[in-house]
Amino acid sequence: MAAELSPEIVQRIETIGDEELQFRGWTRDGMRESWTRRLERDRQSPQVGDIAPDFTLERLSAEGKRTGEFMTLSSLRGRPAGLIFGSFT
Amino acid sequence: MRLDQTAKTYGDRVHFLCVYIKEAHPTDGSQSPSNVDDGILYADPTTEDERAEVAAACMLRYNFSFPMVLDNMTNEVESRYFAMPERLYVLDSDGRVAWKCGLGPYFFDAAGFEAAVREQAETATTVASRSTGE
């Protein structure tokens, strides 16, 4: 079954300015389709109550340099953890 | 920045970790007008060194107090958490998902993150007090 867009998403897409859509090369129909696909895929994301998928990734230093040292998520167990995923852009 | 403030407030009871993932709006991809206005202009990194450079610029610009790790170039962690373009998860002490926000950018929820972190911090403190008899 296709994911249904919530009124909030529909509203957000409606209120994007024409200038921004043009800059991005997007259309409102394209955005609605894209969000529908994303929401369908997101059903496979970890759910509340699931063990968070483990990973081991390289840590940056406080100055932002590569360290060659790796951190494993599951080693943080024993305390709660807040995970922040993002990029600069 | 609210996330950093949350980390500073609860950092004595909760681990915080930033996972630096694939660029959402690189100059050679889905460029965003706000990044152009802010001068945040980076091509999509193709090597770990390049990704580390952009991550470092991000870290230094926002002066994050929490540690940052780099997703690998197959974007393995991003794909397992469906984290693009940005997302927040809170785990309990056993490593289970206690809370997550919806897909970014529309459902990025720093306030919800703070509330979930607070709840986990209080739960963890209560459990620790019981186990030590305090």
Backbone of each chain as ProteinMPNN parsed JSONL, in Angstrom:
{"seq_chain_A": "MAAELSPEIVQRIETIGDEELQFRGWTRDGMRESWTRRLERDRQSPQVGDIAPDFTLERLSAEGKRTGEFMTLSSLRGRPAGLIFGSFT", "coords_chain_A": {"N_chain_A": [[0.852, -1.195, 0.0], [0.552, 2.196, -0.846], [2.274, 4.857, 0.768], [0.531, 7.409, 2.47], [0.431, 10.855, 1.996], [0.805, 13.108, 4.655], [-1.361, 15.789, 5.792], [0.316, 17.804, 6.643], [2.737, 17.513, 5.211], [1.78, 17.853, 2.625], [0.909, 20.46, 2.802], [3.353, 21.776, 3.316], [4.703, 21.368, 0.926], [3.06, 22.736, -0.78], [3.53, 25.342, -0.033], [6.071, 26.052, -0.77], [8.07, 28.36, -2.464], [7.724, 29.474, -5.888], [10.068, 30.357, -7.001], [12.083, 29.04, -5.572], [11.516, 26.392, -6.226], [12.076, 26.464, -8.916], [14.795, 27.066, -8.875], [15.797, 24.729, -7.741], [15.044, 22.924, -9.595], [12.793, 21.424, -9.347], [9.427, 20.04, -9.208], [6.106, 20.483, -7.934], [4.525, 18.199, -8.118], [6.514, 16.291, -8.509], [7.817, 16.457, -6.066], [5.841, 15.55, -4.334], [5.628, 12.91, -5.187], [8.208, 12.038, -4.608], [8.286, 12.277, -1.805], [6.351, 10.429, -1.138], [7.563, 8.04, -1.946], [9.803, 8.073, -0.252], [8.628, 7.884, 2.279], [7.506, 5.374, 2.108], [9.782, 3.763, 1.931], [10.831, 4.365, 4.382], [9.493, 2.838, 6.184], [11.021, 0.688, 6.694], [12.943, 1.527, 8.423], [14.741, 1.529, 11.586], [12.65, 0.69, 14.289], [10.903, 2.038, 17.174], [11.886, 0.425, 20.088], [13.304, -1.522, 18.794], [16.571, -3.057, 18.619], [19.158, -0.832, 18.048], [20.732, -0.583, 14.892], [24.018, -1.787, 14.733], [27.216, -0.168, 14.423], [30.543, 0.572, 13.297], [32.622, 3.193, 13.154], [34.961, 5.65, 11.875], [36.408, 8.016, 14.024], [36.455, 11.563, 14.256], [38.875, 14.024, 15.226], [38.765, 16.615, 17.788], [39.487, 18.8, 16.405], [38.635, 18.228, 13.964], [40.1, 16.469, 12.449], [41.055, 13.415, 10.772], [41.364, 10.437, 12.662], [41.977, 7.756, 12.632], [41.054, 6.168, 14.549], [38.482, 4.081, 15.753], [34.998, 4.017, 16.504], [32.547, 2.138, 18.159], [29.124, 1.691, 18.081], [27.667, -0.024, 19.849], [29.337, -0.18, 21.997], [28.706, 1.865, 23.596], [26.641, 1.191, 25.194], [24.834, 0.909, 28.312], [24.584, 3.389, 29.065], [22.13, 5.839, 28.077], [21.838, 7.016, 24.64], [22.231, 9.699, 22.373], [21.741, 10.123, 19.024], [22.905, 11.891, 16.283], [22.339, 12.545, 13.068], [23.675, 13.876, 10.122], [24.672, 16.303, 7.609], [26.907, 18.882, 6.407], [25.916, 20.327, 4.282]], "CA_chain_A": [[0.0, 0.0, 0.0], [1.365, 3.406, -0.921], [2.193, 5.753, 1.92], [-0.298, 8.58, 2.185], [1.088, 12.063, 2.504], [0.027, 13.789, 5.693], [-1.697, 17.176, 5.431], [1.467, 18.674, 6.926], [3.669, 17.469, 4.07], [1.099, 18.46, 1.478], [0.936, 21.917, 3.032], [4.73, 22.258, 3.149], [5.034, 21.375, -0.505], [2.27, 23.806, -1.419], [3.982, 26.691, 0.34], [7.399, 26.356, -1.317], [7.959, 29.393, -3.486], [8.025, 29.078, -7.269], [11.472, 30.667, -7.28], [12.906, 27.959, -5.023], [11.286, 25.188, -7.048], [12.792, 26.662, -10.18], [16.225, 26.955, -8.559], [16.125, 23.325, -7.477], [14.656, 22.08, -10.723], [11.77, 20.499, -8.862], [8.02, 20.393, -9.393], [5.325, 20.035, -6.758], [4.147, 16.782, -8.343], [7.718, 15.497, -8.277], [8.063, 16.418, -4.619], [4.838, 14.653, -3.707], [6.018, 11.524, -5.509], [9.44, 11.743, -3.883], [7.961, 12.061, -0.387], [5.611, 9.157, -1.036], [8.572, 6.96, -2.019], [10.643, 8.114, 0.949], [7.849, 7.39, 3.417], [7.376, 3.915, 1.948], [11.076, 3.162, 2.308], [11.108, 4.606, 5.801], [8.87, 1.785, 7.002], [12.069, -0.283, 7.038], [13.927, 2.098, 9.351], [14.613, 0.961, 12.933], [11.446, 1.143, 14.994], [11.031, 2.155, 18.625], [11.934, -0.904, 20.703], [14.311, -2.338, 18.092], [17.985, -2.794, 18.879], [19.669, 0.058, 17.004], [21.765, -1.247, 14.092], [25.352, -1.443, 15.231], [28.181, 0.286, 13.419], [31.875, 0.97, 13.747], [33.042, 4.247, 12.218], [36.134, 6.427, 12.286], [36.121, 9.231, 14.786], [37.258, 12.762, 13.973], [39.379, 14.712, 16.42], [38.043, 17.854, 18.104], [39.867, 19.779, 15.374], [38.059, 17.779, 12.704], [41.057, 15.647, 11.683], [40.883, 11.974, 10.854], [42.183, 9.919, 13.764], [42.295, 6.337, 12.483], [40.445, 5.45, 15.687], [37.102, 3.742, 15.411], [34.056, 3.953, 17.613], [31.46, 1.185, 17.91], [27.919, 2.159, 18.783], [27.241, -0.893, 20.961], [30.221, 0.011, 23.155], [28.141, 2.952, 24.406], [25.543, 0.674, 26.03], [25.037, 1.151, 29.742], [24.007, 4.731, 29.184], [21.377, 6.211, 26.871], [22.646, 7.699, 23.613], [21.559, 10.548, 21.394], [22.43, 10.056, 17.728], [22.597, 13.03, 15.421], [22.811, 12.261, 11.715], [23.53, 15.045, 9.267], [25.827, 16.761, 6.829], [27.035, 20.338, 6.429], [25.078, 20.951, 3.251]], "C_chain_A": [[0.892, 1.251, 0.0], [1.183, 4.247, 0.339], [1.332, 6.958, 1.526], [0.374, 9.804, 2.783], [0.19, 12.731, 3.535], [-0.296, 15.202, 5.221], [-0.515, 18.115, 5.647], [2.446, 18.697, 5.75], [3.049, 18.151, 2.861], [1.17, 19.98, 1.593], [2.335, 22.488, 2.803], [5.099, 22.361, 1.668], [4.291, 22.515, -1.209], [2.873, 25.185, -1.166], [5.417, 26.999, -0.124], [7.238, 27.349, -2.466], [8.328, 28.874, -4.872], [9.503, 29.29, -7.584], [12.384, 29.544, -6.777], [12.737, 26.676, -5.84], [12.092, 25.283, -8.336], [14.29, 26.494, -9.971], [16.627, 25.491, -8.432], [15.803, 22.42, -8.652], [13.616, 21.042, -10.325], [10.388, 20.971, -9.322], [7.268, 19.913, -8.15], [4.9, 18.577, -6.916], [5.343, 15.877, -8.051], [8.017, 15.372, -6.798], [7.087, 15.489, -3.918], [5.205, 13.192, -3.974], [7.245, 11.111, -4.716], [9.15, 11.456, -2.402], [7.199, 10.752, -0.196], [6.592, 7.991, -1.043], [9.41, 6.911, -0.74], [9.891, 7.531, 2.152], [7.646, 5.884, 3.326], [8.664, 3.226, 2.386], [11.306, 3.26, 3.818], [10.434, 3.583, 6.714], [9.908, 0.746, 7.424], [13.098, 0.278, 8.018], [13.727, 1.48, 10.739], [13.427, 1.565, 13.667], [11.729, 1.262, 16.494], [10.925, 0.754, 19.234], [12.935, -1.829, 20.038], [15.707, -2.04, 18.642], [18.517, -1.939, 17.728], [20.766, -0.664, 16.218], [23.156, -0.801, 14.538], [26.232, -0.937, 14.084], [29.499, 0.619, 14.095], [32.399, 1.955, 12.718], [34.213, 5.045, 12.797], [35.723, 7.731, 12.955], [37.021, 10.378, 14.309], [37.745, 13.35, 15.289], [38.556, 15.974, 16.663], [38.367, 18.955, 17.098], [39.341, 19.352, 14.006], [39.009, 16.946, 11.86], [40.714, 14.17, 11.809], [41.83, 11.419, 11.915], [42.658, 8.485, 13.532], [41.768, 5.505, 13.647], [38.961, 5.26, 15.399], [36.239, 3.624, 16.663], [32.919, 3.008, 17.23], [30.258, 1.571, 18.753], [27.617, 1.305, 20.005], [28.147, -0.756, 22.188], [29.691, 1.115, 24.075], [27.035, 2.459, 25.338], [25.886, 0.799, 27.51], [24.581, 2.554, 30.093], [23.124, 4.961, 27.964], [22.301, 6.921, 25.88], [21.745, 8.53, 22.71], [22.361, 10.547, 20.115], [21.946, 11.177, 16.821], [23.191, 12.739, 14.052], [22.65, 13.526, 10.869], [24.787, 15.313, 8.468], [25.814, 18.285, 6.844], [26.034, 20.971, 5.452], [23.615, 20.587, 3.413]], "O_chain_A": [[1.86, 1.339, 0.756], [0.089, 4.334, 0.897], [1.402, 7.452, 0.401], [0.827, 9.788, 3.928], [-1.012, 12.898, 3.327], [0.395, 15.753, 4.364], [-0.359, 19.102, 4.927], [2.923, 19.757, 5.346], [3.704, 18.926, 2.163], [1.45, 20.685, 0.623], [2.493, 23.54, 2.183], [5.726, 23.327, 1.233], [4.825, 23.164, -2.109], [2.739, 26.088, -1.992], [5.915, 28.099, 0.111], [6.373, 27.187, -3.327], [9.136, 27.957, -5.011], [10.113, 28.52, -8.326], [13.331, 29.147, -7.457], [13.707, 25.967, -6.106], [12.705, 24.312, -8.781], [14.974, 25.865, -10.778], [17.661, 25.07, -8.95], [16.246, 21.272, -8.695], [13.559, 19.943, -10.877], [10.2, 22.109, -9.753], [7.744, 19.047, -7.416], [4.916, 17.814, -5.951], [5.2, 14.828, -7.424], [8.422, 14.31, -6.326], [7.463, 14.735, -3.021], [5.102, 12.346, -3.086], [7.326, 9.99, -4.213], [9.697, 10.518, -1.823], [7.389, 10.056, 0.801], [6.47, 7.065, -0.242], [9.69, 5.834, -0.214], [10.458, 6.776, 2.942], [7.618, 5.194, 4.345], [8.637, 2.236, 3.116], [11.889, 2.371, 4.439], [10.776, 3.482, 7.893], [9.702, 0.013, 8.392], [14.03, -0.428, 8.402], [12.65, 0.962, 11.03], [13.224, 2.779, 13.668], [12.672, 0.663, 17.01], [9.999, 0.0, 18.934], [13.372, -2.81, 20.64], [15.992, -0.923, 19.074], [18.341, -2.29, 16.562], [21.639, -1.292, 16.817], [23.43, 0.388, 14.697], [25.998, -1.258, 12.919], [29.559, 0.906, 15.291], [32.599, 1.605, 11.555], [34.423, 5.107, 14.008], [34.821, 8.436, 12.504], [38.196, 10.176, 14.002], [37.107, 13.192, 16.33], [37.739, 16.354, 15.824], [37.617, 19.921, 16.958], [39.574, 20.033, 13.007], [38.754, 16.736, 10.674], [40.158, 13.73, 12.815], [42.963, 11.882, 12.047], [43.624, 8.042, 14.154], [42.002, 4.299, 13.724], [38.285, 6.147, 14.878], [36.693, 3.193, 17.723], [32.395, 3.071, 16.118], [30.357, 1.754, 19.967], [27.34, 1.837, 21.08], [27.773, -1.165, 23.288], [30.169, 1.277, 25.197], [26.545, 3.216, 26.176], [27.052, 0.796, 27.905], [24.245, 2.864, 31.236], [23.344, 4.344, 26.922], [23.393, 7.366, 26.233], [20.647, 8.114, 22.339], [23.532, 10.926, 20.112], [20.747, 11.377, 16.624], [24.411, 12.692, 13.898], [21.6, 14.168, 10.903], [25.813, 14.65, 8.625], [24.827, 18.902, 7.246], [25.403, 21.987, 5.743], [22.778, 21.029, 2.627]]}, "seq_chain_B": "MRLDQTAKTYGDRVHFLCVYIKEAHPTDGSQSPSNVDDGILYADPTTEDERAEVAAACMLRYNFSFPMVLDNMTNEVESRYFAMPERLYVLDSDGRVAWKCGLGPYFFDAAGFEAAVREQAETATTVASRSTGE", "coords_chain_B": {"N_chain_B": [[23.159, 26.551, 19.388], [20.472, 24.309, 19.408], [20.729, 21.455, 19.603], [23.336, 21.107, 20.448], [23.217, 22.372, 22.884], [21.502, 20.67, 24.238], [23.142, 18.43, 24.376], [25.153, 19.409, 26.013], [23.757, 19.857, 28.364], [22.874, 17.3, 29.161], [25.027, 15.688, 28.975], [26.485, 14.429, 30.983], [25.114, 12.195, 31.627], [24.211, 10.964, 29.398], [25.295, 9.572, 26.337], [26.456, 11.311, 23.476], [26.483, 11.408, 19.965], [27.556, 12.348, 16.825], [26.836, 11.374, 13.6], [28.403, 11.736, 10.681], [27.052, 12.105, 7.61], [26.324, 11.341, 4.124], [26.439, 14.105, 1.86], [23.699, 16.341, 1.744], [22.999, 18.434, 0.062], [24.958, 18.953, -2.126], [27.149, 20.897, -4.268], [27.286, 19.741, -6.73], [25.009, 18.333, -6.878], [21.827, 18.138, -5.5], [21.473, 21.128, -5.146], [20.9, 23.712, -2.704], [19.066, 26.768, -2.299], [19.408, 28.181, 0.124], [21.882, 27.349, 1.07], [23.535, 28.459, -0.827], [23.142, 31.143, -0.283], [24.298, 31.194, 2.236], [26.874, 30.548, 1.717], [27.71, 27.913, 1.86], [29.211, 25.729, 0.247], [29.931, 22.909, -1.234], [31.255, 20.248, -3.106], [30.091, 16.892, -3.748], [31.663, 14.647, -1.649], [34.111, 12.23, -2.657], [35.923, 10.615, -1.536], [37.115, 9.304, 1.612], [38.791, 11.111, 2.862], [38.033, 13.514, 1.674], [35.411, 13.673, 2.559], [35.867, 13.9, 5.269], [37.03, 16.402, 5.351], [34.914, 18.166, 4.766], [33.226, 17.542, 6.853], [34.782, 18.406, 8.961], [34.812, 21.152, 8.503], [32.169, 21.68, 9.021], [31.977, 20.917, 11.712], [33.696, 22.755, 12.918], [32.523, 25.162, 12.263], [30.113, 25.129, 13.661], [30.932, 24.494, 16.146], [30.576, 22.096, 17.649], [30.034, 20.205, 20.613], [29.961, 17.528, 20.879], [31.225, 14.222, 20.04], [32.213, 13.269, 16.689], [31.633, 10.977, 14.102], [32.565, 9.454, 10.982], [30.494, 8.467, 8.371], [30.889, 5.619, 6.226], [32.096, 5.379, 2.778], [30.279, 3.95, 1.351], [28.006, 4.67, 2.422], [26.784, 3.258, 4.411], [25.78, 3.35, 7.073], [24.021, 5.471, 7.059], [22.119, 4.422, 5.298], [21.082, 2.346, 6.775], [19.814, 3.559, 8.847], [18.091, 5.228, 7.578], [18.628, 7.985, 7.269], [19.021, 10.296, 5.775], [17.989, 13.642, 4.898], [18.822, 14.555, 7.325], [18.655, 13.406, 10.664], [17.382, 12.306, 13.857], [17.979, 10.14, 16.571], [17.161, 8.522, 19.637], [18.553, 6.398, 21.967], [17.985, 3.811, 24.382], [19.493, 2.658, 27.5], [20.128, 0.071, 26.922], [20.614, 0.003, 24.29], [18.457, 0.078, 22.611], [16.068, 1.504, 20.333], [14.583, 4.318, 21.526], [13.319, 6.555, 20.82], [12.651, 8.372, 17.824], [12.968, 10.876, 15.327], [10.892, 11.874, 12.56], [11.343, 11.734, 8.971], [13.798, 13.959, 7.733], [13.78, 17.035, 5.828], [11.438, 17.99, 6.971], [10.449, 16.772, 9.253], [12.379, 16.873, 11.141], [13.297, 17.181, 14.486], [14.262, 18.868, 16.952], [13.358, 19.654, 19.445], [11.762, 17.532, 20.266], [13.753, 15.626, 20.409], [15.288, 16.599, 22.55], [13.418, 16.305, 24.638], [13.103, 13.514, 24.662], [15.686, 12.708, 25.26], [15.915, 13.788, 27.805], [14.014, 12.27, 29.165], [15.164, 9.719, 28.974], [17.535, 10.185, 30.354], [16.584, 10.684, 32.906], [15.334, 8.257, 33.483], [17.527, 6.538, 33.378], [19.033, 7.533, 35.484], [17.351, 6.999, 37.65], [17.269, 4.186, 37.609], [19.957, 3.663, 38.097], [20.212, 4.721, 40.663], [18.563, 3.026, 42.104], [19.92, 0.628, 41.844], [22.217, 1.086, 43.251], [21.233, 1.565, 45.694], [20.784, 4.111, 46.562]], "CA_chain_B": [[22.374, 25.556, 18.654], [19.71, 23.542, 20.395], [21.255, 20.098, 19.802], [24.556, 21.212, 21.236], [22.799, 22.713, 24.252], [20.981, 19.426, 24.82], [24.304, 17.576, 24.679], [25.861, 19.977, 27.166], [22.914, 19.711, 29.549], [22.704, 15.904, 29.596], [26.231, 14.942, 28.61], [27.031, 13.638, 32.094], [24.311, 10.974, 31.802], [23.832, 10.42, 28.086], [26.294, 9.716, 25.283], [25.992, 11.951, 22.246], [27.359, 11.076, 18.855], [27.119, 12.815, 15.511], [27.297, 10.557, 12.468], [28.448, 12.617, 9.512], [26.592, 11.273, 6.485], [26.386, 11.855, 2.746], [25.954, 15.475, 1.701], [22.315, 16.449, 1.282], [22.854, 19.422, -1.014], [26.262, 19.341, -2.669], [27.073, 21.786, -5.437], [27.105, 18.935, -7.941], [23.808, 17.516, -6.703], [20.603, 18.892, -5.256], [21.895, 22.381, -4.502], [19.788, 24.452, -2.096], [19.292, 28.218, -2.32], [19.88, 28.719, 1.407], [23.322, 27.106, 1.159], [24.199, 29.461, -1.68], [23.107, 32.396, 0.492], [25.198, 31.078, 3.393], [28.232, 30.224, 1.271], [28.044, 26.521, 2.192], [29.316, 25.229, -1.124], [30.849, 21.767, -1.293], [30.911, 19.158, -4.012], [29.886, 15.635, -3.03], [32.956, 13.975, -1.46], [34.23, 10.896, -3.262], [36.852, 9.833, -0.72], [36.949, 9.559, 3.049], [39.503, 12.354, 3.196], [37.194, 14.647, 1.268], [34.258, 13.751, 3.476], [36.383, 14.394, 6.554], [37.269, 17.857, 5.237], [33.636, 18.883, 4.873], [32.765, 17.31, 8.222], [35.581, 19.276, 9.832], [34.315, 22.522, 8.32], [30.876, 21.714, 9.722], [32.251, 20.839, 13.148], [34.325, 23.987, 13.377], [31.576, 26.272, 12.119], [29.082, 25.08, 14.706], [31.6, 24.281, 17.429], [29.87, 21.027, 18.36], [30.76, 19.674, 21.769], [29.888, 16.063, 20.898], [32.119, 13.595, 19.067], [31.682, 13.039, 15.353], [32.22, 9.883, 13.33], [32.292, 9.576, 9.541], [29.925, 7.306, 7.687], [31.827, 5.195, 5.172], [31.761, 5.889, 1.454], [29.11, 3.245, 0.817], [26.87, 5.263, 3.146], [26.162, 2.094, 5.038], [25.024, 3.662, 8.29], [22.889, 6.297, 6.627], [21.081, 3.603, 4.68], [20.45, 1.486, 7.784], [18.973, 4.4, 9.712], [17.257, 6.089, 6.728], [18.93, 9.237, 7.975], [19.131, 11.463, 4.898], [19.213, 14.434, 4.923], [19.249, 14.673, 8.714], [17.711, 12.659, 11.499], [17.762, 12.153, 15.266], [17.509, 8.948, 17.273], [17.571, 8.402, 21.037], [18.612, 4.994, 22.367], [18.023, 3.603, 25.827], [20.781, 2.15, 27.996], [20.368, -1.256, 26.341], [20.868, 0.136, 22.856], [17.215, 0.008, 21.829], [15.53, 2.796, 19.913], [13.558, 4.82, 22.451], [12.617, 7.65, 20.119], [13.3, 8.881, 16.611], [12.128, 11.826, 14.614], [10.567, 11.444, 11.204], [12.303, 12.087, 7.927], [14.135, 15.357, 7.534], [13.884, 18.111, 6.809], [10.163, 18.462, 7.514], [10.131, 16.185, 10.557], [13.508, 17.026, 12.06], [12.609, 17.643, 15.687], [15.251, 19.043, 18.024], [12.638, 19.74, 20.728], [11.402, 16.15, 20.609], [15.016, 14.981, 20.782], [15.634, 17.028, 23.908], [12.466, 15.688, 25.574], [13.402, 12.078, 24.732], [16.959, 12.593, 25.979], [15.636, 14.072, 29.218], [13.317, 11.104, 29.717], [16.141, 8.633, 29.117], [18.487, 10.564, 31.406], [15.904, 10.505, 34.195], [15.149, 6.813, 33.676], [18.837, 5.941, 33.664], [19.432, 7.971, 36.819], [16.516, 6.272, 38.606], [17.728, 2.8, 37.636], [21.276, 3.652, 38.743], [20.017, 4.973, 42.086], [18.004, 1.809, 42.7], [20.908, -0.447, 41.882], [23.223, 1.399, 44.261], [20.521, 1.729, 46.943], [20.787, 5.516, 46.99]], "C_chain_B": [[21.741, 24.582, 19.653], [20.282, 22.15, 20.652], [22.485, 20.135, 20.701], [24.218, 21.53, 22.69], [22.262, 21.47, 24.964], [22.143, 18.524, 25.243], [25.048, 18.093, 25.909], [25.069, 19.75, 28.454], [22.918, 18.28, 30.076], [23.955, 15.053, 29.365], [26.838, 14.12, 29.734], [26.281, 12.322, 32.284], [24.005, 10.26, 30.491], [24.996, 10.606, 27.121], [25.667, 10.467, 24.109], [27.007, 11.669, 21.156], [26.746, 11.622, 17.567], [27.697, 11.887, 14.451], [27.223, 11.437, 11.227], [28.156, 11.784, 8.271], [26.773, 11.991, 5.154], [25.812, 13.282, 2.674], [24.526, 15.491, 1.148], [22.207, 17.345, 0.056], [24.214, 19.871, -1.526], [26.089, 20.205, -3.914], [26.865, 21.003, -6.727], [25.897, 17.994, -7.805], [22.6, 18.411, -6.528], [20.919, 20.155, -4.449], [20.693, 23.095, -3.878], [20.091, 25.942, -2.085], [19.837, 28.749, -1.005], [21.375, 28.475, 1.583], [24.102, 28.104, 0.303], [24.264, 30.786, -0.92], [24.128, 32.375, 1.627], [26.636, 30.733, 3.0], [28.671, 28.823, 1.653], [28.064, 25.734, 0.881], [30.375, 24.138, -1.191], [30.333, 20.755, -2.3], [30.786, 17.874, -3.196], [31.231, 14.914, -2.876], [32.967, 12.583, -2.098], [35.214, 10.022, -2.498], [36.602, 10.162, 0.751], [37.65, 10.841, 3.468], [38.659, 13.573, 2.836], [35.994, 14.795, 2.201], [34.703, 14.308, 4.826], [36.606, 15.907, 6.501], [35.972, 18.639, 5.397], [33.072, 18.733, 6.294], [33.501, 18.234, 9.191], [35.103, 20.719, 9.728], [33.0, 22.7, 9.069], [31.087, 21.778, 11.234], [32.791, 22.166, 13.674], [33.364, 25.17, 13.275], [30.58, 26.304, 13.275], [29.65, 24.798, 16.089], [30.894, 23.221, 18.282], [30.719, 20.507, 19.508], [30.774, 18.147, 21.76], [30.811, 15.472, 19.834], [31.417, 13.326, 17.737], [32.405, 11.86, 14.723], [31.772, 10.03, 11.878], [31.635, 8.311, 9.022], [30.895, 6.905, 6.573], [31.289, 5.571, 3.786], [30.686, 5.054, 0.742], [27.836, 3.71, 1.533], [26.049, 4.202, 3.88], [25.27, 2.471, 6.231], [23.808, 4.53, 7.952], [21.767, 5.41, 6.098], [20.383, 2.711, 5.714], [19.522, 2.274, 8.711], [18.023, 5.299, 8.906], [17.396, 7.542, 7.203], [19.005, 10.47, 7.088], [17.873, 12.324, 4.981], [19.72, 14.699, 6.337], [18.208, 13.956, 9.565], [18.271, 12.501, 12.91], [17.163, 10.866, 15.819], [17.956, 9.057, 18.73], [17.48, 6.921, 21.406], [18.578, 4.897, 23.885], [19.36, 2.955, 26.225], [21.139, 0.782, 27.427], [20.619, -1.19, 24.836], [19.629, -0.018, 21.991], [16.744, 1.411, 21.465], [14.408, 3.188, 20.87], [12.709, 5.885, 21.773], [13.365, 7.929, 18.824], [12.4, 9.939, 16.017], [11.822, 11.243, 13.243], [11.626, 11.913, 10.231], [12.536, 13.595, 7.879], [13.836, 15.762, 6.103], [12.56, 18.431, 7.507], [9.925, 17.954, 8.94], [11.341, 16.128, 11.489], [12.98, 17.715, 13.309], [13.581, 17.732, 16.869], [14.575, 19.111, 19.392], [12.227, 18.342, 21.191], [12.617, 15.361, 21.057], [15.364, 15.325, 22.223], [14.716, 16.356, 24.941], [12.776, 14.2, 25.751], [14.709, 11.828, 25.475], [16.727, 12.799, 27.475], [14.98, 12.855, 29.869], [14.29, 9.956, 29.947], [17.133, 8.932, 30.236], [17.863, 10.32, 32.774], [15.693, 9.031, 34.499], [16.465, 6.167, 34.085], [19.29, 6.3, 35.073], [18.657, 7.208, 37.883], [16.997, 4.837, 38.752], [19.061, 2.707, 38.373], [21.132, 3.847, 40.256], [19.497, 3.732, 42.781], [19.086, 0.751, 42.868], [21.993, -0.178, 42.921], [22.586, 1.614, 45.631], [20.492, 3.162, 47.434], [19.378, 6.095, 46.99]], "O_chain_B": [[22.379, 24.109, 20.594], [20.32, 21.704, 21.799], [22.649, 19.303, 21.594], [24.855, 21.019, 23.612], [22.536, 21.25, 26.144], [22.127, 17.935, 26.324], [25.514, 17.313, 26.739], [25.648, 19.482, 29.507], [22.959, 18.06, 31.287], [23.927, 13.836, 29.545], [27.624, 13.208, 29.477], [26.742, 11.439, 33.007], [23.592, 9.1, 30.481], [25.614, 11.67, 27.086], [24.492, 10.277, 23.793], [28.216, 11.687, 21.382], [25.576, 11.386, 17.265], [28.904, 11.646, 14.415], [26.144, 11.829, 10.782], [28.912, 10.876, 7.924], [27.305, 13.099, 5.086], [24.831, 13.607, 3.343], [24.194, 14.759, 0.216], [21.439, 17.07, -0.867], [24.583, 21.036, -1.378], [25.021, 20.235, -4.527], [26.333, 21.533, -7.703], [25.784, 16.998, -8.52], [22.377, 19.331, -7.314], [20.666, 20.232, -3.246], [19.6, 23.089, -4.445], [21.238, 26.343, -1.886], [20.647, 29.675, -1.008], [22.068, 29.299, 2.18], [25.195, 28.533, 0.673], [25.293, 31.463, -0.91], [24.742, 33.393, 1.945], [27.512, 30.638, 3.86], [29.868, 28.558, 1.763], [27.059, 25.153, 0.471], [31.572, 24.422, -1.204], [29.143, 20.445, -2.345], [31.314, 17.781, -2.088], [31.874, 14.602, -3.879], [31.969, 11.864, -2.078], [35.332, 8.828, -2.773], [35.965, 11.161, 1.083], [37.159, 11.572, 4.329], [38.581, 14.538, 3.597], [35.617, 15.904, 2.579], [33.99, 15.098, 5.445], [36.394, 16.605, 7.492], [35.938, 19.658, 6.086], [32.516, 19.675, 6.856], [32.906, 18.772, 10.124], [35.001, 21.423, 10.732], [32.753, 23.743, 9.674], [30.466, 22.577, 11.935], [32.39, 22.636, 14.739], [33.394, 26.074, 14.11], [30.25, 27.368, 13.799], [28.931, 24.856, 17.086], [30.649, 23.422, 19.471], [31.94, 20.384, 19.403], [31.504, 17.529, 22.535], [31.14, 16.134, 18.85], [30.197, 13.178, 17.676], [33.629, 11.754, 14.797], [30.745, 10.643, 11.584], [32.154, 7.211, 9.211], [31.628, 7.741, 6.045], [30.153, 6.027, 3.657], [30.238, 5.416, -0.347], [26.742, 3.206, 1.278], [24.821, 4.253, 3.95], [24.154, 1.971, 6.371], [22.719, 4.339, 8.492], [20.597, 5.626, 6.416], [19.216, 2.361, 5.54], [18.576, 1.729, 9.279], [17.238, 6.047, 9.489], [16.41, 8.219, 7.494], [19.049, 11.589, 7.6], [16.779, 11.778, 5.124], [20.891, 15.025, 6.535], [17.028, 13.911, 9.218], [19.483, 12.558, 13.121], [16.001, 10.544, 15.57], [19.011, 9.622, 19.017], [16.455, 6.277, 21.183], [19.074, 5.778, 24.588], [20.234, 2.739, 25.386], [22.301, 0.378, 27.443], [20.815, -2.22, 24.19], [19.732, -0.22, 20.781], [16.989, 2.374, 22.192], [13.412, 2.477, 21.003], [11.542, 6.086, 22.109], [14.579, 7.739, 18.748], [11.183, 9.89, 16.195], [12.418, 10.25, 12.825], [12.673, 12.426, 10.627], [11.602, 14.391, 7.972], [13.657, 14.896, 5.247], [12.568, 19.09, 8.546], [9.276, 18.628, 9.74], [11.327, 15.422, 12.498], [12.287, 18.728, 13.209], [13.703, 16.804, 17.668], [15.151, 18.676, 20.389], [12.334, 18.017, 22.373], [12.536, 14.534, 21.965], [15.695, 14.445, 23.018], [15.177, 15.895, 25.985], [12.718, 13.684, 26.867], [14.83, 10.861, 26.227], [17.274, 12.073, 28.305], [15.341, 12.46, 30.978], [14.249, 9.297, 30.986], [17.525, 8.033, 30.98], [18.519, 9.816, 33.686], [15.853, 8.6, 35.641], [16.515, 5.357, 35.012], [19.864, 5.468, 35.776], [19.224, 6.811, 38.901], [17.124, 4.325, 39.864], [19.276, 1.795, 39.172], [21.843, 3.215, 41.037], [19.914, 3.407, 43.892], [19.161, 0.071, 43.892], [22.62, -1.114, 43.417], [23.291, 1.82, 46.619], [20.205, 3.407, 48.606], [19.191, 7.265, 47.323]]}, "name": "protein", "num_of_chains": 2, "seq": "MAAELSPEIVQRIETIGDEELQFRGWTRDGMRESWTRRLERDRQSPQVGDIAPDFTLERLSAEGKRTGEFMTLSSLRGRPAGLIFGSFTMRLDQTAKTYGDRVHFLCVYIKEAHPTDGSQSPSNVDDGILYADPTTEDERAEVAAACMLRYNFSFPMVLDNMTNEVESRYFAMPERLYVLDSDGRVAWKCGLGPYFFDAAGFEAAVREQAETATTVASRSTGE"}
